[in-house]
């Protein structure tokens, strides 16, 4: 029986920092945008009795202060969900007074020694914000490689969920095949890849609310159950149910997330949601295969995406 990991990357969106907004405005547009951010997502998950992992990026504390990270961590823990570690490396060189300054963007641009130092610093910041010691990690932009995994293992972090074949080989640069979706032990950690569907033969699309239609997500869930996959890993973001400006809901994405929660609730007996801290028993080293292409599902999603781009994203 597969386990489902509903993962929400929770962060200050870099674009809002670069735009010059203060921390309160960045939080409002990135973490709690338009009434469909962190609080609304936690409420919807609770309504359906689902577990979710919130990968929280603490690095903006270096620029905007640790209290803004606490404002991400505390609601998640209060809701009975788990906080795990996320990291966008560019914040290490950012500045509140000069929004053009930043460090290298991708974690994979750093040496093994530098990566370990960045990860240790981020884990310490997350602890300062009140989170338990992390047992799982996802790199910002999926930008991890085998050095990242070795650094995580040395820090006692048991799981990584950065491998995303849709973004391989860059910036998702872990040495696994792009089509890999089953958990596997690599460099001392359990890699739990992001679930993919095959968009066209040999082309992948990851299971993310802004990337797949509800019909595609339903088909992918049912495929995983029928094929006895080891896990399903779904990606979201704290800001993803709003438009890019963070000023209004994106109704397409909101409907998809609501449908996803309902689908997972209806399948809880065959596809239970899990926290990484639960240490669920995951079959390792399997050769699970992504959902095969469907021209009908593809065309429907393309129509939805066009509506999202032309209408939902332009609501002021």
C-alpha positions in Angstrom: 0.0 0.0 0.0 1.5 3.3 -1.0 1.9 6.2 1.3 1.1 9.7 0.1 3.3 12.6 1.1 1.5 16.0 0.6 4.4 18.5 0.7 4.0 22.2 0.8 7.1 24.4 0.3 6.5 27.3 2.7 8.7 30.3 2.0 9.2 34.0 1.4 9.0 34.3 -2.4 12.2 35.8 -3.7 10.3 37.9 -6.3 8.6 39.8 -3.6 11.9 40.5 -1.8 13.4 41.8 -5.1 10.4 44.0 -5.6 11.3 45.9 -2.5 8.4 44.9 -0.2 8.9 44.9 3.5 8.7 41.7 5.5 5.1 42.1 6.4 4.1 42.5 2.8 6.3 39.6 1.7 4.7 37.4 4.3 1.2 38.5 3.2 2.0 37.8 -0.4 4.0 34.6 0.0 2.7 32.8 3.1 -0.8 34.1 3.6 -1.9 35.5 0.1 -5.4 36.4 -0.6 -7.0 34.1 2.0 -5.7 31.0 0.3 -2.3 30.6 1.9 -0.9 28.7 4.8 -3.9 29.1 7.2 -6.4 28.2 4.5 -4.4 25.2 3.4 -4.0 23.9 7.0 -7.8 24.3 7.5 -8.6 22.4 4.4 -6.2 19.6 5.3 -7.7 19.4 8.8 -11.2 19.3 7.3 -10.3 16.2 5.3 -8.2 14.6 8.1 -5.0 14.6 6.0 -1.3 14.7 7.0 1.0 17.1 5.2 4.6 18.1 5.4 5.5 21.8 5.3 9.0 22.3 4.1 9.8 25.7 5.7 12.7 27.9 4.4 14.3 29.7 7.4 16.9 31.5 5.4 15.0 34.8 5.1 15.6 35.2 8.8 19.1 36.3 7.9 17.6 39.4 6.2 14.1 39.9 7.8 14.5 38.4 11.3 13.6 35.0 12.9 10.1 36.1 13.9 8.9 35.8 10.3 10.0 32.2 10.3 8.2 31.6 13.6 5.1 32.9 11.9 5.4 30.0 9.4 6.4 27.3 11.9 3.9 27.9 14.7 0.7 27.6 12.7 1.9 24.3 11.2 2.8 22.8 14.5 -0.4 24.1 16.1 -2.4 22.3 13.4 -0.8 19.0 14.1 1.2 19.0 10.9 5.0 18.6 10.5 7.7 21.2 9.7 10.7 20.0 7.7 13.7 21.8 6.2 13.7 23.8 3.0 16.5 26.0 1.7 16.8 28.6 -1.0 20.6 29.4 -0.9 20.4 32.9 -2.4 19.2 34.3 0.9 22.6 33.7 2.4 23.9 36.8 0.6 20.7 38.9 0.5 20.4 42.3 2.1 17.3 44.3 3.3 18.8 47.6 2.0 20.0 46.4 -1.4 17.6 44.0 -3.0 20.0 43.2 -5.9 22.4 41.4 -3.6 22.2 37.6 -3.3 24.4 34.5 -3.0 24.5 31.8 -5.6 21.0 30.6 -6.2 21.2 26.8 -6.5 22.6 24.6 -3.7 24.3 22.6 -6.4 26.5 25.6 -7.2 28.3 25.1 -3.8 31.0 22.7 -2.8 30.3 19.8 -0.6 31.8 21.6 2.4 29.8 24.8 1.6 26.6 22.8 1.3 27.0 21.2 4.7 27.6 24.6 6.3 24.5 26.1 4.6 22.4 23.1 5.7 23.6 23.2 9.2 22.9 27.0 9.4 19.4 26.5 8.0 18.7 23.7 10.5 19.8 25.9 13.4 17.6 28.7 12.2 14.6 26.4 11.9 15.2 25.2 15.5 15.4 28.9 16.6 12.0 29.3 15.1 10.6 26.5 17.3 10.6 23.6 14.9 11.7 20.1 16.0 15.0 18.8 14.5 14.3 18.1 10.9 14.3 14.5 9.5 13.5 15.5 5.9 14.7 18.1 3.4 13.9 19.6 0.0 16.2 21.9 -1.8 14.8 25.1 -3.2 14.1 24.7 -6.9 14.9 21.0 -6.4 18.5 22.0 -6.6 20.3 19.1 -4.9 23.0 16.7 -5.9 24.8 13.7 -4.4 26.9 16.0 -2.2 23.7 17.4 -0.8 22.6 13.9 0.2 25.9 13.1 1.9 25.7 16.4 3.8 22.2 15.6 5.0 23.3 12.2 6.2 26.2 13.7 8.1 23.6 16.0 9.8 21.3 13.1 10.8 18.6 14.1 8.3 17.1 10.8 7.1 15.0 11.8 4.0 15.4 14.0 1.0 12.7 14.9 -1.5 14.6 16.9 -4.0 14.8 14.5 -7.0 12.4 15.8 -9.6 12.8 14.3 -13.1 10.9 17.1 -14.6 13.8 19.4 -13.6 16.7 16.9 -14.2 19.5 17.1 -14.8 19.5 20.8 -13.7 18.9 22.1 -11.2 17.7 18.7 -9.9 21.1 17.0 -10.2 21.0 13.9 -7.9 22.5 11.0 -9.8 19.3 9.1 -10.5 17.4 8.6 -13.7 14.9 11.3 -14.5 12.1 8.7 -14.5 12.9 7.6 -10.9 9.8 8.0 -8.7 10.3 5.2 -6.2 12.1 5.8 -2.9 15.7 4.6 -2.8 18.6 4.8 -0.4 21.4 7.0 -1.8 24.4 8.5 -0.1 23.1 7.5 3.3 19.6 9.0 3.1 16.3 7.8 1.7 15.5 9.7 -1.4 11.7 10.2 -1.9 11.4 11.6 -5.4 8.6 13.8 -6.5 5.9 11.8 -8.4 5.8 12.3 -12.1 3.3 11.6 -14.9 4.5 11.0 -18.5 3.3 14.0 -20.4 4.4 12.7 -23.8 6.6 9.7 -24.4 9.8 10.3 -22.6 8.7 13.7 -21.2 7.8 14.2 -17.6 5.6 16.5 -15.6 5.7 16.6 -11.8 2.7 16.2 -9.5 2.1 19.7 -8.4 -1.2 21.6 -8.1 -0.1 24.3 -10.6 1.2 21.7 -13.0 -1.5 19.0 -13.3 -5.2 19.1 -13.7 -7.5 17.4 -11.1 -8.2 14.6 -13.7 -4.4 14.0 -14.1 -3.9 13.9 -10.3 -6.8 11.5 -9.9 -5.4 9.2 -12.6 -1.9 9.3 -11.1 -3.3 8.4 -7.6 -5.3 5.5 -9.0 -2.4 4.3 -11.0 -0.1 4.3 -8.0 -2.6 2.3 -6.0 -3.3 -0.2 -8.8 0.4 -0.7 -9.5 1.3 -1.0 -5.8 3.7 1.9 -5.8 5.9 2.6 -2.8 4.9 6.2 -2.4 3.2 9.2 -4.0 4.9 12.6 -3.4 2.9 15.7 -4.2 4.2 19.3 -4.3 2.5 22.6 -3.4 3.6 26.0 -2.2 2.3 28.4 0.4 1.6 30.9 -2.3 0.5 28.6 -5.1 -3.3 29.0 -4.7 -3.0 32.7 -5.3 -1.9 34.6 -8.4 1.8 35.4 -8.7 1.3 38.9 -7.2 -0.3 37.3 -4.2 -3.3 39.6 -4.4 -6.2 37.3 -5.4 -7.0 33.6 -5.4 -6.1 31.6 -8.5 -9.4 29.8 -8.8 -8.0 27.1 -11.1 -5.3 26.1 -8.6 -7.7 26.5 -5.6 -10.2 24.1 -7.2 -7.4 21.6 -7.9 -6.2 21.6 -4.3 -9.7 21.2 -3.0 -10.2 18.3 -5.4 -6.9 16.7 -4.4 -7.8 16.8 -0.7 -11.1 15.2 -1.4 -9.5 12.5 -3.5 -6.9 11.7 -0.8 -9.6 11.6 1.8 -11.7 9.2 -0.3 -8.7 6.9 -0.8 -7.3 7.0 2.8 -7.7 3.3 3.3 -5.6 2.5 0.2 -3.4 5.5 0.1 -2.9 7.0 3.6 -1.1 10.3 4.0 2.0 10.3 6.1 4.5 12.6 7.8 8.2 11.9 7.3 8.6 11.9 11.1 6.3 8.9 11.2 9.1 6.9 9.6 6.6 5.0 7.5 7.7 1.6 6.1 8.6 2.4 2.5 9.6 -0.4 0.1 13.0 0.7 -1.2 14.6 0.2 -4.6 11.5 -0.6 -6.5 11.1 0.2 -10.2 7.7 2.1 -10.1 6.7 3.6 -13.4 4.9 6.9 -13.9 1.4 7.2 -15.3 1.5 6.8 -19.1 0.5 9.7 -21.4 -3.1 10.5 -22.3 -3.8 12.9 -25.1 -7.3 13.6 -23.7 -5.9 14.5 -20.2 -3.2 16.5 -21.8 -5.5 18.6 -23.9 -7.9 19.3 -20.9 -5.0 20.4 -18.8 -3.6 22.7 -21.5 -7.0 24.4 -21.8 -7.1 24.8 -18.0 -3.6 26.2 -18.0 -4.5 28.7 -20.7 -7.4 29.9 -18.6 -5.3 30.1 -15.5 -2.7 32.2 -17.3 -5.0 34.5 -19.2 -7.7 34.9 -16.5 -6.9 33.7 -13.0 -3.4 35.1 -13.0 -4.6 38.5 -14.0 -7.2 39.1 -11.4 -6.1 42.2 -9.4 
